[in-house]
Amino acid sequence: MSRDPSQGGVPASPGRSTAQVTGGTAGIGAAFAAQLAREGSDLVLVARTKARLTEKATELSQRYGIDVDTIAADLSTDEGLARVEARVADPGAPLDLLVNNAGFGLPEDFLDSDIAAEEGMLAVNVRAVLRLTHAALPEMIERGSGGIINVSSVAGSVPTATGATYAASKAWVTSFTESLSMLVAGKGVTLTALCPGFTRTEFHDRVGVSRGGVPELLWLDADDVVAAGLRDHRRGAVISIPGAQYKASVIGSRLVPRSVLRWMSARVTAGA
Ligand SMILES: NC(=O)c1ccc[n+]([C@@H]2O[C@H](COP(=O)([O-])OP(=O)(O)OC[C@H]3O[C@@H](n4cnc5c(N)ncnc54)[C@H](OP(=O)(O)O)[C@@H]3O)[C@@H](O)[C@H]2O)c1
């Protein structure tokens, strides 16, 4: 069944878990939705495009016999974020898992970009994650169970000239999640920052970046990213880095001087 719960609280079915995925209609978010649906979890999907939400909700509910609610909302706006926040904090329909996945980069670098676009990106990549996490935690802590996966990026651990604000936003997501995980330790709630590298989704098309220059070895599949993220989250990992190549590069990045890191980052992004 597909419905819009922002028009009124809808209780989760007894004995079934409910997960909310922002950006659940494409890429990594759609892979989260599919994997959680396959496991029998009811879903709340959030994205801007109503037609894609309806299509995804119908597909998953028919295929897996789960309930799928949809909220068509732009998380960069006060109004859209408030509706999603109200659903997250609704005590009559508690969430077992919140996946703060919606996020994007910009086509232009900082010197050429519109400042409103930069702020709009921060609103989705940072402010929505902050507000939805803040809305979800009190009820989860009171219940003594629940989880939040914040989709960050390996871009948050390396400097990059072509996406300065994007990289900084993801550094914030990782740091925020890691620090909060310490605050909620022992309260039954797990927080995980999922940090993928280059993943085949609509992300690069939206940004207008060619995939050709990035070595094949660096590309990940969204389903693999999500499988690793959920596995790590369920074993209580605070940071999840899918793919051996990225695990190695993040560990390596902590060992090399920042000047070397900047040089390597410039080489990869010049090819992208
Ligand atoms: N792909 C990569 O290489 C990569 C690597 C590392 C991290 N990530 C991160 O992974 C997350 C998902 O990215 P993706 O690659 O799966 O992107 P994607 O394929 O472009 O999908 C983005 C999803 O977010 C929704 N969305 C975008 N802007 C929104 C807004 N303002 N309000 C509500 N929903 C919005 C989109 O639907 P609508 O357009 O209908 O709103 C869509 O469902 C992002 O946080 C991204 O930074 C991606």
Ligand as a Chemical Component Dictionary entry (heavy atoms), coordinates in Angstrom:
data_LIG
# 
_chem_comp.id                   LIG 
_chem_comp.type                 NON-POLYMER 
_chem_comp.pdbx_formal_charge   0 
_chem_comp.three_letter_code    LIG 
# 
loop_
_chem_comp_atom.comp_id 
_chem_comp_atom.atom_id 
_chem_comp_atom.alt_atom_id 
_chem_comp_atom.type_symbol 
_chem_comp_atom.charge 
_chem_comp_atom.model_Cartn_x 
_chem_comp_atom.model_Cartn_y 
_chem_comp_atom.model_Cartn_z 
_chem_comp_atom.pdbx_ordinal 
LIG N1  N1  N 0  27.245 8.159  -6.292 1  
LIG C1  C1  C 0  28.405 8.349  -5.683 2  
LIG O1  O1  O 0  29.496 8.207  -6.291 3  
LIG C2  C2  C 0  28.449 8.705  -4.209 4  
LIG C3  C3  C 0  29.663 8.526  -3.527 5  
LIG C4  C4  C 0  29.720 8.846  -2.179 6  
LIG C5  C5  C 0  28.601 9.302  -1.523 7  
LIG N2  N2  N 1  27.429 9.461  -2.211 8  
LIG C6  C6  C 0  26.275 9.979  -1.461 9  
LIG O2  O2  O 0  25.226 9.026  -1.537 10 
LIG C7  C7  C 0  23.971 9.693  -1.374 11 
LIG C8  C8  C 0  23.037 9.240  -2.487 12 
LIG O3  O3  O 0  23.613 9.609  -3.734 13 
LIG P1  P1  P 0  23.303 8.845  -5.077 14 
LIG O4  O4  O 0  24.597 8.702  -5.788 15 
LIG O5  O5  O -1 22.483 7.643  -4.829 16 
LIG O6  O6  O 0  22.447 9.997  -5.836 17 
LIG P2  P2  P 0  21.299 9.902  -6.939 18 
LIG O7  O7  O 0  21.366 8.646  -7.724 19 
LIG O8  O8  O 0  21.407 11.213 -7.661 20 
LIG O9  O9  O 0  19.942 9.898  -6.058 21 
LIG C9  C9  C 0  19.620 11.000 -5.248 22 
LIG C10 C10 C 0  18.296 10.764 -4.539 23 
LIG O10 O10 O 0  18.071 11.868 -3.638 24 
LIG C11 C11 C 0  16.843 12.546 -3.979 25 
LIG N3  N3  N 0  17.050 13.977 -3.736 26 
LIG C12 C12 C 0  17.965 14.785 -4.320 27 
LIG N4  N4  N 0  17.834 16.029 -3.879 28 
LIG C13 C13 C 0  16.819 16.024 -2.966 29 
LIG C14 C14 C 0  16.183 17.025 -2.165 30 
LIG N5  N5  N 0  16.552 18.322 -2.238 31 
LIG N6  N6  N 0  15.177 16.666 -1.342 32 
LIG C15 C15 C 0  14.762 15.366 -1.297 33 
LIG N7  N7  N 0  15.321 14.382 -2.034 34 
LIG C16 C16 C 0  16.331 14.708 -2.861 35 
LIG C17 C17 C 0  16.611 12.178 -5.467 36 
LIG O11 O11 O 0  15.248 12.221 -5.870 37 
LIG P3  P3  P 0  14.592 13.589 -6.477 38 
LIG O12 O12 O 0  15.544 14.111 -7.512 39 
LIG O13 O13 O 0  13.263 13.154 -7.016 40 
LIG O14 O14 O 0  14.448 14.502 -5.301 41 
LIG C18 C18 C 0  17.107 10.728 -5.476 42 
LIG O15 O15 O 0  16.105 9.880  -4.934 43 
LIG C19 C19 C 0  24.275 11.194 -1.392 44 
LIG O16 O16 O 0  24.275 11.672 -0.069 45 
LIG C20 C20 C 0  25.666 11.267 -1.999 46 
LIG O17 O17 O 0  26.359 12.409 -1.571 47 
LIG C21 C21 C 0  27.315 9.174  -3.539 48 
# 
loop_
_chem_comp_bond.comp_id 
_chem_comp_bond.atom_id_1 
_chem_comp_bond.atom_id_2 
_chem_comp_bond.value_order 
_chem_comp_bond.pdbx_ordinal 
LIG N1  C1  SING 1  
LIG C1  O1  DOUB 2  
LIG C1  C2  SING 3  
LIG C2  C3  SING 4  
LIG C2  C21 DOUB 5  
LIG C3  C4  DOUB 6  
LIG C4  C5  SING 7  
LIG C5  N2  DOUB 8  
LIG N2  C6  SING 9  
LIG N2  C21 SING 10 
LIG C6  O2  SING 11 
LIG C6  C20 SING 12 
LIG O2  C7  SING 13 
LIG C7  C8  SING 14 
LIG C7  C19 SING 15 
LIG C8  O3  SING 16 
LIG O3  P1  SING 17 
LIG P1  O4  DOUB 18 
LIG P1  O5  SING 19 
LIG P1  O6  SING 20 
LIG O6  P2  SING 21 
LIG P2  O7  DOUB 22 
LIG P2  O8  SING 23 
LIG P2  O9  SING 24 
LIG O9  C9  SING 25 
LIG C9  C10 SING 26 
LIG C10 O10 SING 27 
LIG C10 C18 SING 28 
LIG O10 C11 SING 29 
LIG C11 N3  SING 30 
LIG C11 C17 SING 31 
LIG N3  C12 SING 32 
LIG N3  C16 SING 33 
LIG C12 N4  DOUB 34 
LIG N4  C13 SING 35 
LIG C13 C14 SING 36 
LIG C13 C16 DOUB 37 
LIG C14 N5  SING 38 
LIG C14 N6  DOUB 39 
LIG N6  C15 SING 40 
LIG C15 N7  DOUB 41 
LIG N7  C16 SING 42 
LIG C17 O11 SING 43 
LIG C17 C18 SING 44 
LIG O11 P3  SING 45 
LIG P3  O12 DOUB 46 
LIG P3  O13 SING 47 
LIG P3  O14 SING 48 
LIG C18 O15 SING 49 
LIG C19 O16 SING 50 
LIG C19 C20 SING 51 
LIG C20 O17 SING 52 
# 
